Amino acid sequence: MKLSPRLFVAVALLASFAGSASAQESADPLDRFQLFTECQPVSLVADIDDDDNDLGLAKDDLLRTVRSRLRSARLYTEDRDFPYLLVAVQVVGSAYSTKVKLMVPAWRNGLGWFPTYTWFSDYLGTHSGDSNHVLGTLAKSMDHFIDEYLRVNAEACDNRNDGGW
C-alpha cells in the first residue's frame, strides 16, 4: 500500500507526538497533535512587505509585538529551528490579514526537515489607517496562541519551571 504524502506527514507527526508521555491529559488528542512540544520555547519568523503597505508597518513592529508576548510567557528563543512561529501580515488598501502558524518538522529526507504547521490563527479585517489596530489584532492572536500552548503543555511547562529543564 502506498501512502500519499499528506497521509505520511500526518502519520509521522502523530507518531512523533504519541511517544510523549508528559502530554497534558486534559487536552484532547487534536490539541496535543497541534500544540504539544514538551513546552519547548519557540523561535520566530516574521513576514511583511514593509515597502508596500500604506500603514508604515515594518517587520520590526511585528517582531517587537510577538517577541514581547513570547518572552513574558518564557516561550521565546533565538536558538532553535523547530518549533517556530511564522507570523505574517499583509496590507492591501484598507484591508489586512494576520496569520500566526506554529511550524514543526514534517519529515526528513536527504535534504533536511521540511516544515509544516499544526496550529494556526488567521484574521482578515480593515484597518481605517491605524497600524496599531493591525498590531492589536496580532497581539490578540498571540495571546490566544500562548493560552492554548500553555494549556496543552501545562505539565511539561511546570516541570521546566521547577528546574526539570
Backbone torsions as a table, in degrees:
resi	resn	phi	psi	omega
1	MET	NA	130.1	-179.3
2	LYS	-97.4	127.8	178.9
3	LEU	-86.1	136.7	173.6
4	SER	-68.9	155.5	179.7
5	PRO	-57.4	-39.6	179.8
6	ARG	-66.3	-42.9	178.5
7	LEU	-64.7	-40.8	178.3
8	PHE	-59.3	-45.4	179.9
9	VAL	-62.0	-45.3	-179.8
10	ALA	-62.1	-44.3	179.3
11	VAL	-64.9	-43.4	-179.9
12	ALA	-62.7	-42.8	179.0
13	LEU	-66.4	-43.6	178.1
14	LEU	-60.9	-42.4	179.9
15	ALA	-64.1	-38.8	-178.5
16	SER	-68.8	-33.5	179.3
17	PHE	-86.2	-22.7	-177.1
18	ALA	-66.1	-29.6	-179.1
19	GLY	-77.8	-3.1	-177.7
20	SER	-86.8	101.8	-175.3
21	ALA	-73.7	-20.1	-175.9
22	SER	-87.1	11.5	178.7
23	ALA	-61.9	140.4	-178.7
24	GLN	-63.3	124.9	-176.6
25	GLU	-68.8	-25.8	-178.8
26	SER	-75.6	-14.5	178.6
27	ALA	-84.6	135.8	178.9
28	ASP	-73.6	166.3	-176.8
29	PRO	-57.0	-36.1	178.7
30	LEU	-66.0	-43.2	176.5
31	ASP	-57.6	-46.2	-179.4
32	ARG	-63.7	-40.5	178.1
33	PHE	-62.1	-43.1	-175.4
34	GLN	-74.2	-37.2	-166.0
35	LEU	-127.1	-12.6	-174.6
36	PHE	-76.3	123.1	179.8
37	THR	-136.7	17.2	-173.4
38	GLU	60.2	32.8	176.7
39	CYS	61.3	32.8	176.4
40	GLN	-67.6	138.8	172.2
41	PRO	-63.8	155.9	-178.7
42	VAL	-113.5	146.0	171.3
43	SER	-93.5	-175.3	-167.6
44	LEU	-141.2	136.5	170.6
45	VAL	-127.3	125.7	-179.7
46	ALA	-115.6	143.7	-178.3
47	ASP	-136.6	120.2	173.6
48	ILE	-154.0	146.0	175.3
49	ASP	-90.1	88.2	-174.2
50	ASP	-65.8	-21.0	-179.5
51	ASP	-83.7	-16.0	-170.5
52	ASP	-122.2	39.1	172.9
53	ASN	-134.6	140.6	-174.9
54	ASP	-76.1	-9.1	-176.6
55	LEU	-87.9	-13.9	-176.7
56	GLY	77.1	16.0	176.1
57	LEU	-68.8	137.3	179.1
58	ALA	-123.8	163.2	178.8
59	LYS	-56.2	-37.6	178.4
60	ASP	-60.3	-35.7	177.3
61	ASP	-61.9	-44.7	178.9
62	LEU	-64.6	-48.5	-178.4
63	LEU	-58.5	-43.7	-179.0
64	ARG	-62.8	-44.4	-179.4
65	THR	-62.4	-46.1	-176.1
66	VAL	-75.3	-46.8	-178.2
67	ARG	-58.5	-42.6	-177.1
68	SER	-62.1	-39.2	179.4
69	ARG	-70.2	-42.8	178.6
70	LEU	-64.5	-41.0	179.0
71	ARG	-64.1	-41.5	-179.1
72	SER	-65.0	-26.8	176.6
73	ALA	-91.5	3.3	-178.5
74	ARG	58.8	40.5	-178.6
75	LEU	-120.3	12.4	-175.9
76	TYR	-107.4	139.4	171.2
77	THR	-144.6	153.2	173.1
78	GLU	-101.2	-5.1	-168.8
79	ASP	-94.0	-19.2	-172.0
80	ARG	-97.7	151.3	172.0
81	ASP	-85.8	-48.2	-179.8
82	PHE	-130.6	145.9	-9.0
83	PRO	-74.4	159.1	172.7
84	TYR	-142.2	159.5	175.8
85	LEU	-99.9	131.3	171.5
86	LEU	-101.4	117.0	-178.3
87	VAL	-116.9	124.9	-177.8
88	ALA	-132.8	139.8	174.8
89	VAL	-129.6	133.9	175.8
90	GLN	-128.1	132.0	179.0
91	VAL	-119.7	125.4	176.8
92	VAL	-134.0	109.6	-177.4
93	GLY	61.4	-126.9	179.3
94	SER	-93.8	3.7	179.5
95	ALA	-101.8	155.3	175.7
96	TYR	-148.7	159.4	171.5
97	SER	-135.5	145.8	173.0
98	THR	-123.0	143.1	177.5
99	LYS	-135.9	136.3	173.3
100	VAL	-129.1	122.8	-178.2
101	LYS	-129.7	133.1	172.5
102	LEU	-86.6	115.7	-176.4
103	MET	-100.4	132.3	178.9
104	VAL	-131.7	162.7	178.3
105	PRO	-72.2	134.7	-178.9
106	ALA	-92.5	-56.0	175.6
107	TRP	-158.8	166.8	-177.1
108	ARG	-121.1	136.8	168.8
109	ASN	-126.6	-163.7	-178.4
110	GLY	-62.7	-14.5	-178.0
111	LEU	-95.9	-12.1	-179.2
112	GLY	124.0	-172.0	-179.7
113	TRP	-79.3	142.9	174.8
114	PHE	-108.3	130.0	-177.8
115	PRO	-81.1	150.6	169.5
116	THR	-144.4	161.1	178.2
117	TYR	-103.1	145.8	178.8
118	THR	-114.9	-15.7	178.1
119	TRP	-142.0	143.3	176.2
120	PHE	-151.4	157.9	171.9
121	SER	-136.9	131.0	175.2
122	ASP	-136.7	152.5	-176.8
123	TYR	-142.7	142.9	176.6
124	LEU	-128.6	130.8	-178.9
125	GLY	-160.9	-171.0	175.3
126	THR	-117.0	149.7	-171.0
127	HIS	-109.8	-12.7	-180.0
128	SER	53.2	29.4	177.8
129	GLY	80.5	7.9	-176.1
130	ASP	-108.6	106.9	-179.7
131	SER	-66.0	-28.2	178.6
132	ASN	-65.0	-28.9	176.4
133	HIS	-63.6	-43.1	179.0
134	VAL	-64.8	-46.5	179.6
135	LEU	-65.3	-33.5	176.3
136	GLY	-65.1	-40.3	176.1
137	THR	-63.4	-42.5	177.3
138	LEU	-62.3	-41.2	178.6
139	ALA	-62.2	-40.3	177.4
140	LYS	-64.3	-39.8	176.4
141	SER	-62.5	-39.7	178.5
142	MET	-66.5	-41.8	177.5
143	ASP	-59.9	-41.9	177.8
144	HIS	-62.1	-46.1	178.3
145	PHE	-58.9	-49.5	-176.8
146	ILE	-62.2	-43.6	177.8
147	ASP	-58.3	-48.4	-179.1
148	GLU	-67.2	-42.7	-179.2
149	TYR	-60.7	-46.1	-179.8
150	LEU	-69.8	-33.2	177.6
151	ARG	-64.4	-47.5	-176.7
152	VAL	-71.8	-32.9	-177.3
153	ASN	-101.3	18.2	-171.4
154	ALA	-53.4	-50.6	-177.3
155	GLU	-63.3	-44.7	179.2
156	ALA	-65.3	-38.1	178.2
157	CYS	-68.1	-38.3	176.5
158	ASP	-61.9	-43.7	178.3
159	ASN	-62.7	-40.4	178.9
160	ARG	-64.7	-42.7	-178.0
161	ASN	-72.6	-21.3	178.0
162	ASP	-88.8	11.7	179.4
163	GLY	92.9	5.3	179.2
164	GLY	-71.0	-12.9	179.0
165	TRP	-110.9	NA	NA
